C-alpha cells in the first residue's frame, strides 16, 4: 500500500468521525439488529452478514419506509466506494456500472451493464439509460455487493450487484397506506398494501400499489421554431404487484408463490444533464420524455425433501418496453426510439447438507433467453433485432475443516450466445430504405470460480480471505462518426479480498472491514476514436469499513469509509496516453456517518451525511472534467402515534452545489453539460398501518 494511500486512510478515518451520514436502523425493532441475524440472500446461500465474505452493505426496511429516497440508486448513493450519476447504473470501486451498455453503444451492441440489479432474483433490463427505478414501497431489504458476483449471477455483475427483496404474503391480516410529498419536483406519493389469508395457514395474498406524480424542477426552454410533442415537466410512476403464496397442508415442506408485477415510468427521468456554463440555472442540456414499462410474471417453487435437502425453482417471464421522445433545437432531429424486449429466466437449485454442520452446499442450473427489437423512427433512422441466451451450471460447497476453519468453493460454467443486427436506414422520398446492415454473432463458454477461507477467531470475530473471477462478454457497436460497426473483446477480473466481521456487546456493536485488490484484463473503455476497446490491464485496490453501535438505549451511531486507488496500464497505440492514469468515477475517499436519538418510544430524530472526494470524469483525466468533492447533510424526524408513522426530512440540508459529471462546451455540444446533485429537498409523509 502506497504512502499516499496510507495518508488517505488516516485523513478519511478522521473525517468519518466528524461527518454525519445515513443511519440504516430506524426504529427499536431494527436499531439493535446484529449482523448475526441479518440474512444475505443475493448469494443464494442465505448466510448471515457475519458469515458473508463478500463486501456487502445492507439497507433495511426502515430506511425505505419514507420518501427520503425516491429511487434505488438514491438509496445506495451514500454507501462507501459507490458513486451514483444521473441515468446510470451505480459505479462501484471506480468501475463504471454502465460499461459498454451506455448510450448509443448500448443500443447498437445490446451489451449488459457491469452492475446487475435483481428484484426478487430477476434481472432488471438496462439499455443506454437507467430509467424505471423510481418508487420504493413494501421493500424488505436492499443488498449492495461490491466486487464481482459472476460465480452466482453470470456475466452482468463483474462490477457488483444490487439485490432487492420485496415482502412476501403473510398469513396474518395486515395493511398499510402512505401519503407523502417532496417539494423538489412537487412529487406526491400515494401507496397502499394489503396482505392476509385466503385459506387459513394455506393460501395467502399480498397486493401493493404505488403512484408517484410530479413536475421536474428544471427550467425548460421552448424553441422558437416548434413546440414539444410532450409535457416537458411531467414525471409519473405507477407500480402495482400481486403475490399468491400456497402452502398445502397435504404436502408438507412444499410451497409455491405466483407473482405479477407492473412498473411504468414516464417523463424526464434518466440522464438529466444541465448546461455546463451554469448548471444551477437548471436549464436542461437536452429534453427527453422517457417511457419505461415492465411487466413480470414469476413462479417460485420450494420443496424441503427432508431435513438435509431441498429444491428451489424460479421461473419468470418479462415483457419490457423502453424508449424516448426527444425535443431538439432543430425539429428534424427530434427522435422517437422504441425498444421491446421479452425474456425468460429459469433457475433451479438443489440444496444439500442442510442438517450437516460440516458439509453443505448447492448445485444449480440457470437459463436466460432474450428477444429484443428496437427502432428509431424519426431523427436518426435505424433499427435492429437481438436474440441472446445463456445456459449455466453453478454450485457451491462449504466444508468445516474444524471448529474454527471452513472453506467455501464455488464454480459457474456458462455458455452464452448473442445474435444482433443493426440496420442503418434512410429516407428516399416517401420510402424508408435499408442503407447498411451490421451483424454481431458470438458464442462463448466461460468458467468462473471462487474460493473463500473463513476463520472463526471466537464467538465475536470472523476473518476471511477470498479469491474470485468476474467476466463480461465481448461485443460490438456502431460508430456514428465513422459509420462503421466494430468489435471488442471480453473483459475479466481476478479479485482478492481479506475481511473481518465483528459483533460485540450482544450484537449492539457491529463492525465490518474488507481490503481488496482487483486485476482487470481487457477492461472495456471508450478510446479517443469513440470506439469501445480493451485496455490491457487495470488495477484497483482499497478498503471498505462499516460500523454501527448502540451507545445507549436511545443513541445509535453509524459510519462507513471507502478508500480507493486505481491505475490503468496499457502500452498499445490506442490507449498510450492512458497509461498510469486513474479510472473515471474513482474518488479516493468516500465516507458516511450518522447519529440517531430516540427522545422517547414515539419520537426520534437523526442527523446524517456523506462525503465524496474529487474524481476525474474521463479516462484521460482532464482537469476541466473533474467532479465530486462534496459533502451532503440530511436530517429527519419520525413520530409514531398508535398506528401512524409521521416522517419529515430534509435532504442536502445545507443546499450544497456539486457536480457528478461535467463535460465542457465543444463543437458538438455548444453549451457543454453537467450532472448535479439534487438541491435541498424537503419531504413529509404519513403512513398508517393496521
C-alpha positions as CSV (number, residue, x, y, z in Angstrom):
1,X,0.0,0.0,0.0
2,X,1.5,3.4,-1.0
3,X,2.3,6.2,1.4
4,X,-0.2,8.3,-0.5
5,X,-2.9,5.7,0.1
6,X,-2.0,5.5,3.8
7,X,-2.3,9.2,4.2
8,X,-5.8,9.0,2.7
9,X,-6.6,6.2,5.2
10,X,-5.7,8.5,8.1
11,X,-7.5,11.5,6.7
12,X,-10.6,9.7,5.9
13,X,-10.7,8.0,9.3
14,X,-10.6,11.4,10.9
15,X,-13.3,12.8,8.6
16,X,-15.5,9.9,9.3
17,X,-15.5,10.8,12.9
18,X,-16.9,14.2,12.1
19,X,-19.2,13.5,9.2
20,X,-22.9,12.6,9.7
21,X,-24.4,10.1,7.3
22,X,-27.1,7.7,6.7
23,X,-28.1,5.5,9.6
24,X,-29.6,2.2,8.5
25,X,-31.7,1.5,11.5
26,X,-34.9,3.4,12.0
27,X,-36.8,2.0,15.0
28,X,-36.4,-0.1,18.1
29,X,-37.0,-3.3,16.1
30,X,-34.0,-2.8,13.8
31,X,-31.7,-0.5,15.7
32,X,-30.4,-3.4,17.7
33,X,-30.3,-5.8,14.8
34,X,-27.0,-7.7,14.7
35,X,-25.0,-8.9,11.7
36,X,-25.6,-12.3,13.2
37,X,-29.3,-12.1,12.5
38,X,-29.2,-10.2,9.1
39,X,-29.6,-12.8,6.3
40,X,-27.9,-12.1,3.0
41,X,-30.0,-13.5,0.1
42,X,-28.1,-12.3,-3.0
43,X,-25.5,-15.1,-2.9
44,X,-28.3,-17.7,-2.9
45,X,-26.8,-19.3,0.3
46,X,-28.8,-17.4,2.9
47,X,-25.9,-16.8,5.1
48,X,-25.8,-14.2,7.9
49,X,-24.0,-11.0,7.2
50,X,-21.3,-12.1,9.7
51,X,-20.6,-15.2,7.7
52,X,-20.6,-13.4,4.3
53,X,-17.1,-12.8,2.8
54,X,-18.3,-10.5,0.1
55,X,-18.2,-6.8,0.8
56,X,-21.9,-6.1,1.1
57,X,-23.9,-3.2,2.6
58,X,-27.5,-3.8,3.7
59,X,-30.2,-1.2,3.7
60,X,-33.1,-2.4,5.8
61,X,-36.8,-1.8,5.5
62,X,-36.9,1.1,8.0
63,X,-34.9,3.5,5.8
64,X,-37.1,2.7,2.9
65,X,-40.5,3.3,4.5
66,X,-40.5,7.1,3.8
67,X,-39.9,9.3,0.8
68,X,-36.3,10.1,1.9
69,X,-35.1,8.1,-1.2
70,X,-37.1,8.3,-4.3
71,X,-35.2,5.6,-6.2
72,X,-33.0,2.6,-5.6
73,X,-30.0,4.5,-7.0
74,X,-30.6,7.3,-4.5
75,X,-30.8,4.8,-1.6
76,X,-27.4,3.3,-2.4
77,X,-25.7,6.6,-3.2
78,X,-24.3,7.1,0.3
79,X,-22.6,3.7,0.5
80,X,-18.8,3.6,0.7
81,X,-17.0,3.2,-2.7
82,X,-20.2,3.8,-4.6
83,X,-20.8,6.7,-6.9
84,X,-24.2,7.5,-8.5
85,X,-24.7,9.6,-11.6
86,X,-27.9,10.6,-13.4
87,X,-29.4,7.9,-15.5
88,X,-26.6,5.4,-14.9
89,X,-26.1,2.2,-13.1
90,X,-24.0,2.8,-9.9
91,X,-20.3,2.9,-10.3
92,X,-18.6,0.6,-7.7
93,X,-15.0,0.7,-6.7
94,X,-14.2,3.1,-9.6
95,X,-15.7,0.8,-12.2
96,X,-18.4,2.1,-14.5
97,X,-21.7,0.3,-13.8
98,X,-22.8,1.0,-17.3
99,X,-19.8,-0.4,-19.0
100,X,-20.3,-0.9,-22.7
101,X,-24.1,-0.7,-22.4
102,X,-24.3,3.1,-22.1
103,X,-25.9,5.4,-24.6
104,X,-25.8,4.7,-28.3
105,X,-23.3,1.9,-27.9
106,X,-25.8,0.1,-25.7
107,X,-28.5,0.4,-28.3
108,X,-26.4,-0.8,-31.3
109,X,-24.5,-3.5,-29.3
110,X,-27.0,-4.8,-26.8
111,X,-24.4,-5.2,-24.1
112,X,-25.4,-5.7,-20.4
113,X,-24.1,-3.4,-17.7
114,X,-21.3,-4.3,-15.3
115,X,-23.6,-3.9,-12.2
116,X,-26.7,-6.0,-12.1
117,X,-29.9,-5.1,-10.3
118,X,-32.1,-8.0,-9.3
119,X,-35.6,-7.8,-7.8
120,X,-36.5,-11.0,-6.0
121,X,-33.9,-12.8,-8.1
122,X,-35.0,-11.4,-11.5
123,X,-32.5,-9.3,-13.6
124,X,-33.8,-5.8,-14.5
125,X,-33.0,-4.9,-18.1
126,X,-30.8,-1.9,-18.8
127,X,-30.1,-0.3,-22.2
128,X,-28.5,3.1,-22.8
129,X,-30.1,5.0,-20.0
130,X,-31.2,3.9,-16.5
131,X,-34.9,4.5,-16.0
132,X,-37.7,2.8,-14.2
133,X,-36.1,2.6,-10.7
134,X,-38.2,5.4,-9.1
135,X,-40.6,4.4,-6.3
136,X,-39.8,2.4,-3.3
137,X,-42.6,0.7,-1.4
138,X,-43.0,-2.6,0.5
139,X,-39.3,-3.4,0.2
140,X,-37.8,-5.7,2.8
141,X,-34.1,-5.2,2.2
142,X,-31.6,-3.9,-0.4
143,X,-28.1,-5.6,-0.5
144,X,-25.3,-3.8,-2.3
145,X,-22.4,-6.1,-3.3
146,X,-19.0,-4.5,-4.1
147,X,-16.9,-6.6,-6.4
148,X,-17.7,-9.4,-8.9
149,X,-20.7,-11.7,-8.3
150,X,-20.3,-13.6,-11.5
151,X,-20.0,-17.1,-10.0
152,X,-23.5,-16.7,-8.7
153,X,-25.1,-14.5,-11.3
154,X,-23.1,-14.7,-14.5
155,X,-21.6,-12.1,-16.8
156,X,-23.5,-8.9,-15.9
157,X,-22.2,-8.5,-12.4
158,X,-18.4,-8.1,-12.9
159,X,-18.5,-4.8,-11.0
160,X,-21.1,-5.7,-8.3
161,X,-24.7,-6.4,-7.7
162,X,-27.8,-4.8,-6.1
163,X,-30.2,-7.3,-4.8
164,X,-33.7,-6.1,-3.8
165,X,-36.0,-8.3,-1.7
166,X,-39.7,-7.3,-1.6
167,X,-42.1,-8.5,1.1
168,X,-44.0,-11.8,0.8
169,X,-47.6,-12.6,1.7
170,X,-48.4,-13.1,5.4
171,X,-51.0,-15.4,7.0
172,X,-52.0,-12.6,9.4
173,X,-54.1,-9.7,8.2
174,X,-52.1,-6.5,7.6
175,X,-52.5,-3.4,5.5
176,X,-50.8,0.0,5.1
177,X,-51.2,3.2,3.3
178,X,-48.8,6.1,2.7
179,X,-49.3,9.7,1.5
180,X,-46.2,11.8,1.0
181,X,-44.9,15.0,-0.6
182,X,-41.5,16.2,-1.7
183,X,-41.1,19.9,-2.6
184,X,-38.4,19.4,-5.4
185,X,-40.4,18.3,-8.5
186,X,-43.6,18.6,-6.4
187,X,-43.7,14.8,-6.0
188,X,-46.9,13.4,-4.5
189,X,-46.7,9.7,-3.4
190,X,-49.7,7.5,-2.8
191,X,-49.0,3.9,-1.8
192,X,-51.2,1.1,-0.4
193,X,-50.6,-2.5,0.7
194,X,-52.9,-5.3,1.9
195,X,-52.0,-8.9,2.8
196,X,-53.6,-11.8,4.6
197,X,-55.0,-15.3,4.3
198,X,-57.4,-16.6,1.7
199,X,-57.4,-20.1,3.2
200,X,-56.1,-20.1,6.8
201,X,-52.5,-21.2,7.1
202,X,-52.6,-22.5,3.5
203,X,-53.2,-19.7,0.9
204,X,-52.2,-16.1,1.4
205,X,-52.0,-13.0,-0.8
206,X,-50.2,-9.6,-0.9
207,X,-51.2,-6.6,-3.0
208,X,-49.2,-3.4,-3.4
209,X,-49.7,-0.3,-5.4
210,X,-47.8,3.0,-5.7
211,X,-48.3,6.1,-7.6
212,X,-45.8,9.0,-7.9
213,X,-46.6,12.2,-9.8
214,X,-44.6,15.4,-10.1
215,X,-43.2,18.1,-12.2
216,X,-39.4,18.3,-12.9
217,X,-37.6,21.2,-11.3
218,X,-35.7,22.2,-14.4
219,X,-36.3,25.3,-16.4
220,X,-37.2,24.1,-19.8
221,X,-36.8,26.2,-22.9
222,X,-39.4,26.3,-25.7
223,X,-37.6,26.5,-29.1
224,X,-38.9,29.4,-31.3
225,X,-39.4,27.2,-34.4
226,X,-41.5,24.4,-32.9
227,X,-43.3,23.2,-29.7
228,X,-42.7,19.9,-27.9
229,X,-44.9,16.9,-28.5
230,X,-45.0,16.0,-24.8
231,X,-45.1,17.7,-21.4
232,X,-41.5,18.7,-20.6
233,X,-42.1,18.7,-16.9
234,X,-44.2,15.7,-16.2
235,X,-42.9,12.8,-14.0
236,X,-45.1,9.8,-13.4
237,X,-44.5,6.4,-11.9
238,X,-47.1,3.7,-11.4
239,X,-46.3,0.4,-9.7
240,X,-48.5,-2.5,-8.6
241,X,-47.9,-6.1,-7.7
242,X,-49.7,-9.2,-6.5
243,X,-48.3,-12.3,-4.8
244,X,-50.1,-15.6,-4.0
245,X,-48.4,-17.9,-1.6
246,X,-49.7,-21.5,-1.3
247,X,-48.5,-23.9,1.4
248,X,-50.7,-27.0,1.0
249,X,-51.3,-28.9,4.3
250,X,-51.4,-32.1,2.4
251,X,-47.8,-31.7,1.1
252,X,-45.5,-30.9,4.0
253,X,-42.5,-28.9,3.1
254,X,-43.9,-27.7,-0.2
255,X,-44.7,-24.1,-1.0
256,X,-45.2,-22.1,-4.2
257,X,-45.7,-18.4,-4.9
258,X,-47.1,-16.8,-8.1
259,X,-46.3,-13.2,-8.6
260,X,-47.2,-10.4,-11.0
261,X,-45.5,-7.0,-11.1
262,X,-46.1,-4.0,-13.3
263,X,-43.9,-0.9,-13.3
264,X,-44.5,2.1,-15.5
265,X,-42.4,5.3,-15.5
266,X,-42.8,8.3,-17.8
267,X,-41.3,11.7,-18.0
268,X,-37.9,13.5,-17.9
269,X,-36.1,10.8,-15.9
270,X,-32.8,9.0,-16.6
271,X,-29.8,11.0,-17.8
272,X,-30.7,14.6,-16.7
273,X,-27.9,17.0,-17.7
274,X,-27.9,20.8,-17.4
275,X,-25.9,23.4,-19.4
276,X,-22.4,23.4,-18.1
277,X,-21.9,27.2,-18.0
278,X,-24.4,27.5,-15.1
279,X,-25.9,24.1,-14.1
280,X,-27.8,25.7,-11.2
281,X,-29.9,27.7,-13.6
282,X,-31.4,24.2,-14.2
283,X,-31.6,24.7,-18.0
284,X,-31.5,21.2,-19.4
285,X,-28.9,20.2,-22.0
286,X,-31.5,18.1,-23.8
287,X,-35.1,17.2,-23.3
288,X,-36.5,13.6,-23.4
289,X,-39.7,12.0,-22.5
290,X,-38.6,8.6,-21.2
291,X,-41.1,5.8,-21.3
292,X,-40.4,2.6,-19.4
293,X,-42.9,-0.2,-18.9
294,X,-42.1,-3.6,-17.4
295,X,-44.5,-6.5,-16.6
296,X,-43.1,-9.6,-14.9
297,X,-44.8,-12.9,-14.1
298,X,-42.9,-15.1,-11.7
299,X,-43.3,-18.5,-10.2
300,X,-41.3,-19.8,-7.2
301,X,-41.4,-23.4,-6.1
302,X,-39.7,-24.6,-2.9
303,X,-39.8,-28.1,-1.6
304,X,-38.0,-29.4,1.5
305,X,-37.3,-33.1,0.7
306,X,-36.0,-34.0,4.1
307,X,-34.0,-32.4,6.9
308,X,-30.9,-32.5,4.8
309,X,-32.0,-31.4,1.3
310,X,-34.4,-29.1,-0.6
311,X,-35.1,-27.8,-4.0
312,X,-35.7,-24.2,-5.1
313,X,-37.1,-23.3,-8.6
314,X,-37.6,-19.9,-10.1
315,X,-39.2,-19.2,-13.4
316,X,-40.1,-15.7,-14.8
317,X,-41.4,-14.1,-18.0
318,X,-40.8,-10.4,-18.5
319,X,-42.3,-8.1,-21.1
320,X,-40.2,-4.9,-21.2
321,X,-40.6,-1.7,-23.2
322,X,-38.2,1.2,-23.1
323,X,-37.9,4.3,-25.3
324,X,-38.0,8.0,-25.6
325,X,-39.2,11.0,-27.5
326,X,-36.7,13.9,-27.7
327,X,-37.2,17.6,-28.2
328,X,-34.3,19.1,-30.1
329,X,-33.3,22.6,-31.2
330,X,-33.7,21.5,-34.8
331,X,-37.1,19.9,-35.3
332,X,-35.8,17.4,-37.9
333,X,-33.6,15.9,-35.2
334,X,-36.4,15.1,-32.9
335,X,-36.0,11.4,-32.2
336,X,-38.5,8.6,-31.3
337,X,-36.8,5.4,-30.2
338,X,-38.7,2.3,-29.1
339,X,-37.2,-0.9,-27.8
340,X,-39.3,-4.0,-27.0
341,X,-37.9,-7.0,-25.0
342,X,-39.3,-10.3,-23.9
343,X,-37.2,-12.5,-21.7
344,X,-37.4,-15.8,-19.8
345,X,-35.5,-16.7,-16.7
346,X,-35.2,-20.2,-15.2
347,X,-33.1,-21.1,-12.1
348,X,-33.3,-24.4,-10.4
349,X,-31.2,-25.2,-7.3
350,X,-30.7,-28.3,-5.2
351,X,-29.5,-27.7,-1.7
352,X,-27.8,-30.4,0.4
353,X,-26.3,-30.8,3.8
354,X,-29.0,-28.6,5.5
355,X,-28.7,-30.6,8.7
356,X,-25.0,-31.1,8.5
357,X,-22.8,-28.6,10.2
358,X,-19.7,-29.9,8.4
359,X,-20.6,-30.2,4.7
360,X,-23.3,-28.3,2.8
361,X,-23.9,-26.5,-0.4
362,X,-26.0,-26.4,-3.6
363,X,-25.9,-27.1,-7.3
364,X,-28.0,-25.2,-9.8
365,X,-29.0,-24.9,-13.4
366,X,-29.7,-21.5,-14.9
367,X,-31.2,-20.4,-18.3
368,X,-31.9,-17.0,-19.7
369,X,-33.3,-16.1,-23.1
370,X,-33.9,-12.6,-24.6
371,X,-35.6,-11.5,-27.7
372,X,-35.3,-7.8,-28.5
373,X,-36.2,-5.4,-31.3
374,X,-35.6,-1.7,-31.5
375,X,-36.2,1.1,-34.0
376,X,-35.6,4.8,-34.2
377,X,-38.5,6.1,-36.2
378,X,-37.5,9.8,-36.6
379,X,-34.4,12.0,-36.4
380,X,-31.7,9.3,-36.6
381,X,-33.1,6.4,-38.6
382,X,-32.0,2.8,-37.6
383,X,-33.4,-0.4,-36.4
384,X,-32.4,-3.9,-35.3
385,X,-33.1,-7.2,-33.6
386,X,-31.4,-9.3,-30.9
387,X,-31.6,-12.9,-29.9
388,X,-29.4,-14.0,-27.0
389,X,-29.4,-16.7,-24.4
390,X,-27.2,-18.2,-21.7
391,X,-27.0,-21.7,-20.1
392,X,-25.1,-22.3,-16.9
393,X,-24.4,-24.9,-14.3
394,X,-23.2,-23.5,-11.0
395,X,-22.6,-24.6,-7.5
396,X,-21.0,-24.1,-4.1
397,X,-19.7,-26.3,-1.4
398,X,-19.0,-25.3,2.2
399,X,-16.8,-27.5,4.4
400,X,-15.9,-27.0,8.0
401,X,-12.4,-28.2,8.4
402,X,-12.7,-27.9,12.2
403,X,-14.5,-25.7,14.7
404,X,-12.6,-22.6,13.5
405,X,-11.7,-23.1,9.8
406,X,-14.1,-23.5,6.9
407,X,-13.6,-23.3,3.2
408,X,-16.2,-22.4,0.6
409,X,-15.6,-23.3,-3.1
410,X,-17.8,-22.3,-6.0
411,X,-17.8,-22.6,-9.7
412,X,-20.0,-21.5,-12.6
413,X,-19.7,-22.8,-16.2
414,X,-21.7,-20.7,-18.6
415,X,-22.3,-20.9,-22.3
416,X,-23.8,-17.8,-23.9
417,X,-24.6,-16.7,-27.4
418,X,-25.8,-13.4,-28.9
419,X,-27.0,-12.5,-32.4
420,X,-27.8,-8.8,-33.0
421,X,-28.2,-6.9,-36.2
422,X,-28.0,-3.1,-36.7
423,X,-29.6,-1.7,-39.8
424,X,-28.9,1.9,-40.9
425,X,-32.0,3.4,-42.6
426,X,-32.5,6.4,-44.8
427,X,-35.5,8.1,-46.5
428,X,-35.7,8.1,-50.3
429,X,-38.7,10.3,-51.0
430,X,-41.5,8.8,-49.0
431,X,-39.8,5.4,-48.8
432,X,-37.8,4.1,-45.9
433,X,-34.9,2.0,-47.2
434,X,-32.1,0.0,-45.6
435,X,-28.7,1.6,-46.3
436,X,-26.5,-0.9,-44.5
437,X,-26.6,-3.9,-42.1
438,X,-24.1,-4.9,-39.5
439,X,-24.2,-8.2,-37.5
440,X,-22.9,-9.2,-34.1
441,X,-22.8,-13.0,-33.9
442,X,-20.9,-14.5,-31.0
443,X,-20.8,-17.6,-28.7
444,X,-18.6,-18.3,-25.7
445,X,-18.1,-20.7,-22.8
446,X,-16.6,-19.3,-19.6
447,X,-15.6,-20.7,-16.2
448,X,-16.0,-18.5,-13.1
449,X,-14.6,-19.9,-9.9
450,X,-14.4,-18.6,-6.4
451,X,-12.9,-19.8,-3.1
452,X,-13.2,-18.5,0.5
453,X,-11.3,-19.4,3.6
454,X,-13.0,-18.4,6.8
455,X,-11.5,-18.4,10.3
456,X,-13.7,-18.1,13.4
457,X,-11.4,-16.3,15.8
458,X,-14.0,-16.5,18.6
459,X,-17.8,-16.0,19.0
460,X,-17.4,-12.3,18.3
461,X,-15.0,-12.2,15.4
462,X,-14.8,-13.9,12.0
463,X,-12.0,-13.3,9.4
464,X,-11.9,-14.4,5.8
465,X,-9.8,-14.3,2.7
466,X,-11.2,-14.9,-0.8
467,X,-10.5,-15.0,-4.5
468,X,-13.0,-15.0,-7.3
469,X,-13.2,-14.3,-11.1
470,X,-15.6,-12.0,-12.9
471,X,-16.5,-11.7,-16.6
472,X,-18.2,-9.5,-19.1
473,X,-18.7,-10.6,-22.6
474,X,-17.3,-9.4,-25.9
475,X,-19.4,-7.3,-28.1
476,X,-19.8,-4.7,-30.9
477,X,-21.2,-1.3,-31.6
478,X,-21.7,1.2,-34.3
479,X,-19.6,4.4,-34.5
480,X,-21.8,7.2,-35.9
481,X,-18.9,9.4,-36.8
482,X,-17.1,6.8,-38.9
483,X,-20.3,5.0,-40.0
484,X,-18.5,1.7,-39.2
485,X,-19.6,-1.2,-37.0
486,X,-16.7,-2.5,-34.8
487,X,-16.0,-5.3,-32.3
488,X,-14.2,-5.6,-28.9
489,X,-13.1,-8.4,-26.7
490,X,-14.3,-9.8,-23.4
491,X,-13.1,-8.4,-20.1
492,X,-12.2,-10.3,-17.0
493,X,-11.3,-9.6,-13.4
494,X,-9.5,-11.5,-10.7
495,X,-10.5,-10.2,-7.2
496,X,-8.6,-10.9,-4.0
497,X,-10.1,-9.8,-0.6
498,X,-9.5,-10.1,3.1
499,X,-12.3,-9.3,5.5
500,X,-13.2,-9.1,9.2
501,X,-16.7,-9.3,10.8
502,X,-17.2,-8.5,14.4
503,X,-20.3,-8.4,16.6
504,X,-19.8,-7.2,20.1
505,X,-21.9,-6.3,23.2
506,X,-24.7,-8.8,22.4
507,X,-25.0,-7.5,18.8
508,X,-25.2,-3.8,19.7
509,X,-21.8,-3.1,18.1
510,X,-21.2,-4.4,14.6
511,X,-18.0,-3.9,12.6
512,X,-17.2,-4.9,9.0
513,X,-14.0,-4.5,7.0
514,X,-12.8,-5.6,3.6
515,X,-9.4,-5.0,1.9
516,X,-9.5,-5.7,-1.9
517,X,-7.3,-5.9,-5.0
518,X,-8.9,-6.2,-8.4
519,X,-6.8,-7.0,-11.5
520,X,-8.8,-6.4,-14.7
521,X,-7.7,-7.8,-18.1
522,X,-9.2,-6.4,-21.3
523,X,-11.0,-3.7,-19.5
524,X,-13.6,-2.2,-21.9
525,X,-13.2,1.5,-22.3
526,X,-14.1,4.2,-24.9
527,X,-11.0,5.2,-26.8
528,X,-10.2,8.6,-28.4
529,X,-11.9,7.5,-31.7
530,X,-15.1,6.9,-29.7
531,X,-14.8,3.1,-30.2
532,X,-15.0,0.8,-27.2
533,X,-11.7,-1.0,-27.0
534,X,-9.8,-3.2,-24.5
535,X,-7.2,-1.9,-22.0
536,X,-4.5,-4.4,-21.4
537,X,-4.8,-4.1,-17.6
538,X,-6.5,-2.0,-14.9
539,X,-5.7,-2.4,-11.2
540,X,-7.9,-1.2,-8.4
541,X,-7.3,-1.6,-4.6
542,X,-8.6,-0.2,-1.4
543,X,-10.8,-0.9,1.6
544,X,-14.3,-0.6,2.9
545,X,-15.2,-0.2,6.6
546,X,-18.7,-0.1,8.2
547,X,-19.7,0.2,11.9
548,X,-22.9,0.6,13.7
549,X,-23.3,0.8,17.5
550,X,-25.9,1.5,20.1
551,X,-24.1,3.8,22.5
552,X,-27.1,3.6,24.9
553,X,-30.7,2.6,24.8
554,X,-31.6,5.7,22.8
555,X,-28.5,6.7,20.9
556,X,-27.2,4.9,17.7
557,X,-24.2,5.9,15.6
558,X,-23.2,4.5,12.2
559,X,-20.2,5.1,9.9
560,X,-18.7,3.9,6.7
561,X,-15.5,4.6,4.9
562,X,-14.2,3.7,1.4
563,X,-10.7,4.2,0.2
564,X,-9.7,3.6,-3.4
565,X,-6.7,3.7,-5.8
566,X,-6.9,2.9,-9.5
567,X,-4.4,2.7,-12.3
568,X,-4.7,1.9,-16.0
569,X,-1.8,0.0,-17.6
570,X,-1.6,-0.1,-21.3
571,X,1.2,0.4,-23.8
572,X,-0.9,0.0,-27.0
573,X,-1.3,2.7,-29.6
574,X,-5.0,3.1,-28.8
575,X,-4.5,3.9,-25.1
576,X,-0.9,5.0,-24.9
577,X,-2.0,8.3,-23.3
578,X,-3.9,6.5,-20.5
579,X,-1.0,4.5,-19.1
580,X,-0.7,5.4,-15.4
581,X,-3.9,7.4,-15.2
582,X,-6.9,6.8,-12.9
583,X,-10.2,5.4,-13.8
584,X,-13.1,7.9,-14.1
585,X,-15.6,7.9,-11.3
586,X,-12.9,6.8,-8.8
587,X,-12.9,9.1,-5.8
588,X,-10.1,8.2,-3.4
589,X,-12.3,8.7,-0.3
590,X,-16.0,8.2,0.2
591,X,-17.3,8.3,3.8
592,X,-20.6,8.4,5.7
593,X,-21.6,8.6,9.4
594,X,-24.8,9.3,11.3
595,X,-26.4,9.6,14.7
596,X,-29.9,8.9,15.7
597,X,-31.5,9.8,19.0
598,X,-34.8,8.4,20.5
599,X,-36.3,11.1,22.6
600,X,-38.9,8.6,23.7
601,X,-40.6,5.5,22.4
602,X,-42.6,7.6,19.9
603,X,-40.3,10.2,18.7
604,X,-36.8,10.0,17.2
605,X,-34.5,12.4,15.2
606,X,-31.5,11.7,13.1
607,X,-28.6,13.7,11.5
608,X,-26.6,12.1,8.7
609,X,-24.4,12.9,5.8
610,X,-21.9,11.6,3.3
611,X,-18.7,12.8,1.6
612,X,-17.5,12.0,-2.0
613,X,-13.9,13.0,-2.8
614,X,-12.9,14.7,-6.1
615,X,-12.6,12.4,-9.1
616,X,-11.9,12.5,-12.8
617,X,-14.9,12.3,-15.2
618,X,-12.9,10.8,-18.1
619,X,-10.2,8.2,-18.7
620,X,-7.9,11.0,-20.0
621,X,-8.1,12.7,-16.5
622,X,-8.7,16.1,-17.9
623,X,-8.8,18.7,-15.0
624,X,-11.7,20.6,-16.6
625,X,-13.9,17.4,-16.4
626,X,-13.4,16.8,-12.7
627,X,-16.4,16.1,-10.5
628,X,-17.2,15.2,-6.9
629,X,-15.7,16.9,-3.9
630,X,-18.9,17.4,-1.9
631,X,-20.4,16.7,1.5
632,X,-24.2,16.3,2.0
633,X,-26.2,16.5,5.2
634,X,-29.6,15.0,5.9
635,X,-31.9,15.5,8.8
636,X,-35.0,13.6,9.6
637,X,-37.6,13.0,12.4
638,X,-40.1,10.2,13.0
639,X,-43.1,10.3,15.2
640,X,-45.2,7.2,15.9
641,X,-48.8,7.6,17.2
642,X,-50.6,4.3,17.6
643,X,-50.9,3.0,14.0
644,X,-49.5,6.2,12.4
645,X,-45.9,6.9,11.4
646,X,-45.2,10.6,10.6
647,X,-41.9,11.4,8.9
648,X,-40.3,14.7,7.9
649,X,-36.8,15.0,6.3
650,X,-34.5,17.5,4.6
651,X,-32.0,16.1,2.1
652,X,-29.0,18.2,1.2
653,X,-29.9,20.4,4.2
654,X,-27.1,22.9,3.5
655,X,-28.1,23.2,-0.1
656,X,-24.6,22.2,-1.4
657,X,-23.9,22.6,-5.1
658,X,-21.7,20.0,-6.7
659,X,-21.4,18.0,-10.0
660,X,-21.2,14.3,-10.5
661,X,-20.4,14.7,-14.2
662,X,-19.0,17.6,-16.3
663,X,-18.3,18.0,-20.0
664,X,-17.2,21.4,-21.3
665,X,-18.6,23.0,-24.4
666,X,-17.3,21.7,-27.7
667,X,-18.2,21.7,-31.4
668,X,-20.9,19.0,-31.0
669,X,-22.2,20.4,-27.7
670,X,-22.0,24.3,-27.7
671,X,-23.2,24.6,-24.1
672,X,-21.5,21.6,-22.5
673,X,-23.3,19.5,-19.9
674,X,-23.2,18.7,-16.2
675,X,-24.9,16.2,-13.9
676,X,-25.6,17.7,-10.5
677,X,-26.6,16.6,-7.0
678,X,-30.2,17.4,-6.2
679,X,-30.8,20.8,-4.5
680,X,-32.2,20.9,-0.9
681,X,-35.3,18.8,-0.7
682,X,-38.0,18.9,2.0
683,X,-40.3,16.0,2.4
684,X,-43.1,14.8,4.6
685,X,-45.1,11.6,4.7
686,X,-47.8,9.9,6.8
687,X,-48.1,6.1,6.9
688,X,-51.0,4.2,8.5
689,X,-50.5,0.5,9.3
690,X,-53.0,-1.9,10.7
